[in-house]
Amino acid sequence: MTFVRHLSQGRYAEAAGMVDDSVKAQMNTNVLKGVWTNISEGKGEFRNVGTPTVTNLVMYKWVLVPCEWVNGRIRLRVVVNSQRKVVGLFVVPPALKSAGVRPPYLHTEVTIRDITVGKAPWSLPGTLTLPKSGKPKGGVVLVHGSGPNDRDETLGPNKPFRDLALGLAEKGIATLRYDKRTYAHKLVLASKLALKGGITVDEEVVDDALAGLNVLRAQPELANVPVYVLGHSVGAILAPEIAAKDGKVAGAVLLAGPARPMEDVMVDQLTYLDSPDVGQVRQQMEGIRKHTLKPDDKVMSAPAAYWYDLCGRDAEVAVKTAAGLNCRILVVQGGRDYQSTTDDFKLWQAALGKRPKATLKLFEDLNHLFAAGEGKATPDEYNDETHVDARVIDLIAAWCVEPGGVTTRTSTGSR
């Protein structure tokens, strides 16, 4: 990254020129020189700036940059705002010791096939993952969270949808995952949809999930096999709607699904992260809540029209839709998730806790990607390679093959 390269080469004035005006006093030329001197102390000659990894987080990009000296290595987190200006610089703890270790369910003993979801001009490349042998016991379509995600829902070195697909195939469950429309067609969408105020939630998520369910059912291996929809994060908010519109799914899996209004979710995330922009976002979200913004007004890089659409389907609407479904529902939440929190889980409990065919599970030690950890969760975790916890794989697989209805179960646990 250019900012860190400037620092490593002693070009502190150039680095300071990349800093946002709001933090100029805290990150001027002299301050940056002092910071780099302290970081480099005792490490000898500087060697290399490694390949950065980027985490998109509400209004910011958290860029993790590996740095190497003769006598040491560290990682720097550079926070960049939507104007591509630096607003923060932090030293990050070393990578997890388990980075790179493949959990037992990640191996090649599965059948993987390329597949296409939807029709031109919005056809999407996807992957069908099947058990190596024997007829699948169930099939699941994976629906992404917010943003232009690929089929693996890649975040830094993490690929939670790949983990789910391979892990579930090991348990006899087929999956279909696909590149999101905003990922596969981002250039076309940027030019064509800009003329009508942006993309709708149907265009971004719902239409392609419905197409994916039809594609999965059409596979010969899935004949007479129950098919489910699984949504993560924003995908979990929309999973009940997708299930209702499809009308044929055997069940819906909601992973880390907010049950609070998105206006509150966005503000709470920034408050948790001590963002200096929380006041601005709170004001924008109030504009969304009260419908006082113009459809083309930008709110966190998206037009207000998009937020009106999404917020019209969240919270009470999503919960009510879920409670009205005739199919089975599985709600899974991580206790260390600051994006979809235990408050959301309690709301799902209140709505579904007495509903036949509903299962709710809270894993106290899991984060938003359903990876295990300790202490306060931060976005820096997403820059280390982790995997969807095997307990989540086991739970989803077992739930998919349970015959008929099940007794309502609400439980919590860590290990």
TORMINU-568896 format. One record per atom (N, C-alpha, C): residue in one letter; x, z, y. Coordinates in pm, whole numbers, plus 50000, padded with zeros to 5 digits. Each point is the difference from the previous one (the first is absolute). Layout:
BEGIN
aXZY ...
This chain:
BEGIN
m500845000049881 m499165000050119 m500885000050124 t499614992150098 t500834997950120 t500295013050074 f499005008750016 f500205012550073 f501115008449938 v499985001549868 v501025008049932 v501354992950003 r500004986849991 r501274992650009 r500645002250137 h499204999950105 h500545002950133 h500675013850002 l499345010049943 l500575013549997 l501305000249921 s500004993649884 s501185000449913 s501194992950061 q499744990850092 q501094992450065 q500305005150140 g499435011750036 g500295006150129 g499334993450118 r499004991649975 r499294993450109 r498765008350038 y500265011650057 y498935009550026 y499054995150111 a500534993150097 a499134994750107 a499024989849943 e500504991449911 e499114990049938 e498935007049916 a500395010449927 a499035007649921 a498965006550091 a500465005850110 a499085006450094 a499034989850060 g500444987650011 g499124989650052 g498854996649909 m500065004349873 m498934997549905 m499005011649993 v500245010350081 v499175012049997 v498804998550093 d498865005349959 d498804999450082 d500155008750125 d499374996050107 d500115007350127 d499545014449988 s499065002549910 s499435013449988 s501005010349949 v501094995449936 v501015009449948 v501404996950053 k500084992750111 k501304996250057 k500875012250028 a499395010750054 a500795011850035 a500575006749877 q499264999849890 q500465006549878 q500924991249916 m500034986950029 m500804990849920 m500774990350091 n500655005550104 n500804991550088 n501374997549939 t500864992750072 t501314996049946 t500835012049958 n500095010050085 n500835011849970 n499465007949882 v498675001449995 v499405007449888 v500274992949868 l499804986849999 l500224992449875 l501465000749957 k500924999750096 k501425001349965 k500275013549936 g499425010650057 g500205013349944 g499395001449862 v498834994349982 v499335000649870 v500834993049894 w500484987950033 w500784992549901 w501335007049969 t500615006050101 t501255007349979 t499785011749905 n498915007250019 n499705011449912 n499704995449857 i499254989149989 i499674994949867 i501254995549925 s500934993950073 s501204994149937 s501115010149974 e499895011950056 e501095009849993 e500385003049855 g501294998549971 g500535003249869 g499804989449895 k499384988950035 k499704989749900 k501014988550000 g500935000050093 g501014989550003 g499474987150059 e500664989149963 e499654986850055 e498644995449951 f499244993950092 f498694994849962 f500164987249919 r499184998749895 r500114988449912 r498864990050013 n498765004949991 n498944990349981 n498635005550037 v499154991250055 v498575002750016 v499284992949886 g499305007549918 g499344994349883 g498694993150035 t499334995149897 t498724993250018 t498915010150031 p499304998350112 p498975009850036 p498724998049920 t499225010649988 t498664999249944 t499035004450109 v498844993650003 v499055002150110 v498705005649945 t499525010750064 t498705005649968 t499114998350122 n498884992949985 n499044998350109 n499095012150004 l499955006650115 l499275012550010 l499205000050131 v498724997249990 v499104999850115 v500614991250110 m500495006050110 m500514992250112 m501504997349992 y500655004649894 y501464999649996 y500524993249874 k501264996350007 k500784996549883 k501095010549986 w500085005949882 w501085009449970 w501044992149921 v501144997550063 v501044991749940 v501115009149948 l500175000149869 l501025008349937 l501264991749980 v501115004350062 v501234992150001 v501135007849930 p500484995249885 p501145006549935 p501284997150078 c500825010350020 c501264998650072 c501135005849915 e501134993049997 e501115004249914 e501305000850078 w500685011549985 w501355001950051 w500965001049881 v501285000650027 v500985001549893 v499745012849922 n499615010550071 n499865013149936 n498565005349997 g499054991250005 g498655005249994 g498934989650026 r498785003549963 r498844991550023 r498855008450053 i499204994050087 i498755006150042 i498964989050016 r498785004150029 r498964990450034 r499425004050135 l499764990050083 l499405002350131 l498594994250002 r499055007950051 r498664994950020 r499844996350147 v499774987250026 v499794995050135 v498514997050014 v499355006450096 v498564998050021 v499814989650111 v499254989549968 v499794988850092 v498514998850028 n499644998650128 n498584999050035 n499514985549993 s498754997850036 s499414986649989 s500604990150097 q500725004950103 q500704991250094 q501444997349955 r500335004149878 r501334998249939 r501095007450077 k499625011250057 k500955008650068 k500245012649918 v501235005050003 v500365011949925 v499455012350072 v499335008649924 v499465012350059 v500475012549926 g500834998349896 g500495011749928 g501174996649910 l500885009849979 l501164998449912 l500215013249927 f500034999649866 f500095012149921 f500934997849880 v500675010749960 v500784999849876 v499075004149887 v499994992249892 v499095002149889 v500765005949881 p499385009149924 p500665005649882 p500414989249900 p500955003149912 p500444990249900 p498854995249914 a500194988249940 a498984994449913 a499745009249881 l498784999249946 l499675008149886 l500954997249884 k500365010549927 k500924998249887 k499404991149892 s498664999749995 s499354992149896 s499824985450038 a500464996150118 a499804986150042 a500584990449897 g499234990049967 g500464990049904 g499665003149856 v499575012449972 v499665003649863 v498624994549967 r499894992849891 r498734993949962 r499225009649911 p498785003650037 p499215008949916 p499624993349869 p499565007649900 p499764994549866 p499024988449997 y499034999950092 y498994989549992 y500424987150067 l501174999550060 l500484987850064 l500974992749907 h499504991249918 h500854991849915 h499334986549979 t500584991849921 t499534986049991 t499084997549881 e499605010449929 e499164997949882 e498544998050038 v499774990750091 v498644996450040 v499964984850016 t498814994650010 t499844985650024 t499674997950147 i500764991750067 i499804997450143 i499734985250020 r498974996950077 r499604986150020 r499674997650147 d500504989150054 d499624996150136 d498544995850003 i499355003050111 i498574997050010 i499654997550146 t498934992950027 t499574997350136 t498655006450025 v499885006550115 v498755006550040 v499414992350118 g498714997049994 g499334993350111 g500224985050001 k499454993750102 k500044985450012 k500654995950131 a500464987650005 a500584994550122 a498975000850113 p500415002650122 p501395001050045 p500605013949989 w499265009449937 w500495013849996 w500385004449860 s500354990949912 s500425004049866 s501265008650007 l500075009749909 l501065010150004 l500755000349867 p501335000350004 p500775001649877 p499905014249948 g499865001449871 g499855013249942 g500685001249865 t499875011949942 t500635003049871 t498995007149912 l499814994749880 l499195006449897 l500965007049904 t499805012949980 t500855007949911 t499155005349886 l500414996949878 l499225003349880 l500845008049902 p499355007849915 p500755006549891 p500704989549915 k501135003749943 k500794990549922 k499224994949879 s499215008649940 s499244995949883 s498665007149999 g499054994049934 g498685006049990 g499144996950121 k498705001049981 k499064997350107 k500035011450101 p500014996950130 p499975010750101 p498765008749985 k500175012950031 k498895009449995 k499204999950131 g500574994150102 g499354999350130 g500824991150091 g499434996550114 g500714991950098 g499775005650139 v501024999450085 v499935005950134 v500534990050103 v499254998150109 v500474992350115 v500525009850104 l501224997750048 l500655009150094 l499804995050143 v499485008650087 v499664996550138 v500895008150095 h500734992750085 h501045006050085 h499475009150109 g500975007250059 g499765007450123 g500164990950121 s500135006050119 s500054992350124 s501304992250013 g499954989550081 g501204992150027 g500144988249906 p500954991050031 p500224987949920 p500845002949874 n499355005349897 n500695004049877 n500164988749901 d501115000349926 d500154990949888 d499285005849878 r500074993049889 r499245004249881 r500485013349943 d501265003850027 d500525012849952 d499745011550096 e499404997050115 e499815009650109 e501365006250038 t500984991350017 t501385004250024 t500125007850130 l500685011449994 l500325008050116 l501435004849984 g500934993950076 g501425002849977 g500364995949859 p500685008849924 p500344996849861 p498885003349902 n498885004950050 n498905004549913 n498994988949978 k499474999449877 k499034989849963 k498895006549917 p499125007550066 p499005007749925 p499054991549916 f499614988150046 f499104991849919 f500714994449878 r501284997050013 r500764995949881 r500065011449900 d500255012150050 d500045011749912 d498685001849927 l498904998950074 l498695001549938 l499764989249895 a500354987750034 a499754988949907 a500785001749871 l501275002950010 l500825001549880 l499645012649923 g499755010950072 g499645012449933 g498684999149927 l499004993850065 l498694998849936 l500044990349882 a500804989350011 a500134990849887 a500575007049878 e500935009050024 e500575008049890 e498935008349931 k498945003450075 k498915008149946 k498834991649952 g500164986750002 g498954991249949 g499024995050103 i500325001650130 i499114995950107 i500604988050073 a499244989150014 a500444988250074 a499795002150149 t500844993750081 t499835000650146 t500194986350061 l499344998150113 l500204988250084 l500395004950139 r501154995250046 r500425003050137 r500394986850067 y499874999550131 y500204987350070 y500525002850140 d500654990050058 d500465001250138 d498805000250093 k499995009250093 k498905001350094 k499944987650090 r498824996550044 r499844988050083 r500875000650125 t500105011650060 t500815001550121 t501494999249972 y500385000449873 y501404998149961 y500254985549959 a499134994749916 a500204986549947 a499754989250105 h499125002750095 h499624989950100 h500195005150142 k501005008250021 k500125006750130 k500224990150114 l500734989249978 l500234990750110 l498744992450037 v499254995849899 v498744992950026 v499005009250067 l499925012449952 l499075009550059 l500355003050145 a501285001150027 a500435003150136 a499564989450099 s500004987449957 s499644989150091 s498504997450003 k499354999849884 k498594996249994 k499065011450037 l500275012049949 l499075011050022 l500155006350136 a501134997450066 a500185005350136 a498934994850094 l499484988049971 l499014993850088 l498665007249996 k499735007449892 k498715006949991 k500185015249997 g501115004750054 g500165014350018 g500565007449882 g500634993049906 g500645006949890 g499274998149869 i500455007149899 i499474998949866 i498995011049974 t498964997049923 t499025010249964 t500475007449876 v499365011349972 v500325007749880 v499614992349875 d498924992450006 d499644991649885 d501104989949971 e500504993450105 e501054990049982 e501305006549954 e500285011750050 e501265006649967 e500005005949860 v498865005849957 v500005007949876 v498864996349905 v498765001350046 v498855000349909 v499824986949925 d500034988650070 d499754987149935 d500984997449886 d501285003050024 d501014997249899 d499915009749882 a499615012550026 a499815009549890 a498864995549910 l498914995350059 l498884994949921 l500434987849918 a500784991250062 a500524988449926 a500905004449886 g500825010250024 g500895005149897 g499245005549880 l498905006850025 l499185005249889 l499464988649915 n499564989350064 n499504988549924 n501114993249921 v501194999050060 v501134994049930 v500375008349878 l500035013250015 l500395008649888 l498994998949887 r498725000050033 r498984998949895 r500084986649926 a500484989650070 a500054986749940 a501154998449900 q500915009549995 q501124998749907 q499515002549857 p500424991849905 p499495001549862 p500295013749941 e501115006050039 e500355013249945 e499055010950048 l499294997350112 l499135010350058 l498524998049965 a499714991049908 a498614997849959 a499435013049944 n498845003950052 n499285012049954 n500815012950016 v500875000050099 v500825011950029 v499575005450136 p499875013250016 p499625005550130 p501054997250107 v499544996050118 v500894996850111 v499725009750116 y501095004550064 y499925009950106 y500674994850127 v499635005850114 v500704997450125 v500745012750038 l501274998450039 l500835011250043 l500504997250141 g499695008850093 g500464998450137 g500925011350040 h501034996550078 h500955009950050 h499895000750152 s499895012150054 s499975002350144 s498784992950062 v500224990450091 v498864992650055 v499254992849888 g500724995449899 g499354993949885 g499065009549930 a500335013050002 a499125010149940 a498755002050084 i500124999150133 i498825000850086 i499024988949965 l500544988149972 l499174988349977 l499604998149855 a500625007449907 a499704998249858 a498535002449966 p499345010250057 p498575001549970 p499174988050047 e500324994650118 e499294988250050 e500244988149908 i501244998249956 i500334989049910 i499235001449870 a499965012349948 a499275002549874 a498524997150017 a499435004150113 a498574997850024 a499694985150014 k500854992650073 k499764985750020 k500204992349870 d500965004249919 d500234993249873 d498855002749903 g499615012549991 g498865003849918 g500235000149850 k501214996749956 k500264999149856 k501185008649954 v500735006350093 v501165007849959 v499565012249920 a500855004049907 a499725011949919 a500345012750076 g500804998650108 g500355011950076 g500924996650116 a500195010050086 a500864998550117 a501005011650004 v501264996550023 v501075010050011 v500435000650146 l499985011850059 l500365001950140 l501285008250007 l501104993550033 l501295006850013 l500315002450147 a500145012650040 a500385003650137 a499064993850103 g498705001449978 g499034994050089 g499545009750109 p500224996950127 p499485008650107 p498475000349997 a499445011850023 a498565001550012 a499605004150141 r501015002150085 r499755002750142 r499934986850076 p499435000350122 p500014987850083 p501434995350026 m500224986949998 m501344994750024 m500525003650138 e499095001850097 e500435004350132 e500725013349993 d499535008949911 d500655013049983 d501264998949915 v499944991449898 v501154998449911 v501234995350077 m499834990150087 m501124994650076 m500615010650092 v499165007450071 v500495010350092 v500685011349922 d499425004049889 d500575010949921 d501374996349943 q500174987449958 q501304995549950 q501075001350108 l499704995250120 l500985000550108 l500265014350044 t498995008549996 t500205014150033 t500925006549898 y499794997249873 y500855005349893 y501464996050020 l500204987750049 l501354994750018 l500585002950138 d499295007950080 d500465003550135 d500294987550083 s499144990049990 s500214987650073 s499745001850149 p500854994350085 p499755000750145 p498814991550043 d499524991249910 d498904991150035 d498635005149954 v499965012449952 v498735005049947 v498925000250107 g500375003050125 g499015000150108 g499404986350024 q500864989850002 q499544986250020 q499094995649887 v500405003149876 v499194995949886 v498675007649998 r500035012850036 r498755007650006 r499034993450099 q500514995650113 q499164993550100 q499444986849946 q500854992349931 q499544987349943 q498955002249892 m500235010149916 m499055002849892 m498665004950054 e500045007150111 e498755004050064 e499254987750051 g500784990250047 g499394987450042 g499334992849884 i500625000749883 i499404994249880 i498755007949961 r500115013250002 r498885008449959 r498774997650089 k500254998450131 k498914998550096 k499664985350029 h500754990849937 h499774985650020 h500124996050148 t501015005550065 t500224996550141 t501114989850019 l500704996349893 l501074990150009 l499444986049979 k500634990350064 k499634986149978 k500514995649863 p499324990949933 p500414995849865 p501444995249991 d500524993950107 d501364994749995 d501065010150047 d499585011850046 d500985010250039 d500855003949879 k501315001150021 k500895003449890 k500085015049980 v499835004149876 v500125014049959 v500965000449883 m501215005250022 m501035000449897 m500194986349935 s500184990050082 s500324986249960 s498844992449939 a498835006049990 a498824993049949 a498924999950107 p499174989550004 p498944999750100 p498965010849973 a499355004650106 a498975010249986 a498904995649905 a499724986949996 a498964994849911 a500295003649855 y501274999749961 y500365003849862 y499705014749976 w500375008450097 w499775014449985 w498505003149996 y499214993050080 y498555002049995 y499474996949860 d500534989449942 d499584995849866 d500405010549896 l501275004050002 l500495009649902 l499325013550016 c499915004850124 c499415013250023 c498505000249972 g499394988249995 g498594999349961 g499795001249851 r501105000449924 r499895000849853 r500665012649944 d500585008350087 d500785011449952 d499165012749992 a500655010949972 a499445013450006 a498625001049934 e498995003750079 e498675002549945 e499454987949925 v500294987950049 v499504987949934 v500624998549862 a501335001449992 a500694998549871 a499575011049903 v499895012350049 v499615011249914 v498574998149949 k499124995950089 k498614997649960 k499904988849898 t500784989350022 t499994988949905 t500505004549864 a501075008149999 a500555005049874 a498975008749927 a499325008650074 a499025008949939 a498814992349943 g499744988050053 g498874992249953 g500314990449887 l501274999349958 l500374990949892 l499465004849866 n499644990549915 n499575003349864 n501165000749903 c501144994650040 c501164999749911 c500795013050011 r500995001549915 r500865011750001 r500984999450118 i500465011750045 i500925001050112 i501115009849966 l501234996150033 l501165008849985 l500675001050137 v500125012250052 v500675002550128 v501275007749972 v501134994650045 v501315006449976 v500705001750135 q500565011850021 q500615003450129 q501315007549978 g500954997750091 g501255007549998 g499975011150104 g500435011949963 g499975011450090 g501014999350112 r501044991549986 r501024998550104 r499764987450085 d498844994349990 d499674987750073 d499535003850140 y500704995250104 y499585002750137 y499194988450059 q499814989349924 q499204988750047 q498555001349953 s499835003049875 s498715004249947 s500215014149947 t499365009750061 t500375013949979 t499055007349905 t500335012649976 t499125008349918 t498645002050068 d499954998750133 d498705000550068 d499114988549954 d500604988349980 d499254988749948 d499515002849858 f500875005949920 f499625003249862 f498815009549998 k499985009750089 k498885009450007 k498704992950036 l500104990050086 l498804992250035 l499494992149881 w500934994249923 w499584993049878 w499395009849901 q500585012049992 q499445010249911 q498575003650040 a499785001850130 a498675003750048 a498984989349968 a500434987350007 a499064988949978 a499804996849853 l501065001649919 l499954995249862 l500145011149896 g500285012250046 g500325010849907 g498925003049898 k498744997550035 k498905002649906 k499414987149943 r500694988950028 r499484987149956 r500424997149856 p499034996649914 p500384996049864 p500944988050006 k500884999449906 k500954988849986 k501095000050107 a500195011050071 a501075000850100 a501115009249952 t501244995750021 t501175008149967 t500905000650122 l500405012050039 l500865001850117 l501225008149960 k501184995450043 k501255006649962 k500955000650118 l500505012050029 l501015002050104 l501315004249936 f501084992250025 f501345003649955 f500755005850121 e500255012949997 e500525006950118 e501354994750046 d500834994849910 d501384996550033 d500224985250026 l498934992050011 l500164985650016 l499734995750144 n500694989250042 n499834994950137 n499054988150001 h500004992350108 h499064989050017 h500234988849898 l501234998649951 l500314990149897 l499905005849860 f499545012449991 f499835007049873 f501335002349928 a501035002250081 a501305004049949 a500185015050023 a500665006749908 a500165014550008 a501075003750103 g499825011550062 g500985004950097 g499745014550033 e500825005350090 e499875013950041 e500065001050152 g499425010750055 g500075002550143 g499124990650080 k500224999950130 k499214991850090 k500324985249980 a498974992049981 a500204985649980 a500294993250132 t500874990049997 t500324991850116 t500104985549957 p499934990550096 p500184985949965 p501374996849941 d500995008750022 d501324997549944 d499964999349847 e499035006649939 e499884999549853 e499794985849953 y499334991950081 y499694986449957 y501244991149999 n501095004850057 n501244992350001 n500875002649879 d499605009549917 d500685002649874 d499174994349886 e500684995349898 e499284994349886 e499355011049918 t498695000049996 t499255009049915 t498994991749921 h499245006649917 h499024992749919 h498705007849993 v498914992849978 v498735006549976 v500165009649883 d499585012250019 d500195010349899 d499264996449871 a500635003049887 a499434996749869 a498655006849978 r499785011750063 r498725006949983 r498854991850058 v500274992750107 v498974991550060 v499704988249908 i501064994149945 i499814989149902 i499165004849883 d500355011549946 d499285005449884 d498545002650033 l499765005750118 l498635003350039 l499144987550013 i500514989850069 i499224987850021 i499744993149867 a501034999149916 a499844993349871 a498975007149913 a500085013349993 a499055007549918 a498584998750055 w499875000250131 w498674998750063 w499394986349971 c500824989650000 c499504986549977 c499404998149861 v500485007549905 v499544997949862 v498995010449956 e499595009250089 e498985009749963 e498674992949982 p499345001849886 p498734993049976 p498865005850082 g499214991250060 g498795004250069 g500265009650112 g499065008650028 g500145009850108 g500875011649959 v500515007150096 v500805011849975 v499475011350085 t500255012149956 t499595011550077 t500845000750128 t499385003650110 t500725001250127 t501155009849985 r501164996150047 r501175008749993 r500754999650132 t500245011650053 t500825001250120 t501145009449968 s501224995550019 s501115008549963 s501174997650093 t500885009850003 t501244999050077 t501155003749910 g501204996450043 g501175003749921 g501234993150052 s501155004649955 s501264993750040 s500704994349880 r500165007749898 r500684995049881 r499115001349878 
